[in-house]
Amino acid sequence: MFACAPPYSLEAAHAGGGPVEEQREAAVEHSTAAEATNCQTSERWLDRVVVVSVAGVVDMLTAPQLEDAIRKAVSQEPAALVVDFTAVDFLASAGMGILVAVHDEVTPKVTLCVVAEGPATSRPLKLLGIADIIPLYSTVDEAVAALSA
């Protein structure tokens, strides 16, 4: 668990306070940070289009929650899937990897697109080239209109 901590001798560790206490405090801070990571998902249907809305932080701790929500929606056989990142504060590579994996699995049966606007979501999707393979829209209305055309 403390792979990044420098090695210390047992004598130093038992001297009181020292590195073991520092490591213990670091572990508590890490645990608190992990618990604070928050991601909410919801699903709504517009005819045969399912919109999976995501809010909060999408990182390595919450990416499985995103994947579960998307897979649940896809299992209901929509014509199209819109992943709405409008309320996402942070999008890590784990979340982007799920988008690419889902795209590869469901295309061409299900049309997939993403709603993302702003530096936390659309910028990384564009920089990594994901917006070149998965259509990116600024609003859900814009995405649904494009899917209906």
Beta strands, then each sheet from edge to edge (+ up, - down):
strand 1: 39-46
strand 2: 49-58
strand 3: 80-91
strand 4: 111-115
strand 5: 136-137
sheet 1: 1+ 2- 3- 4- 5-
end
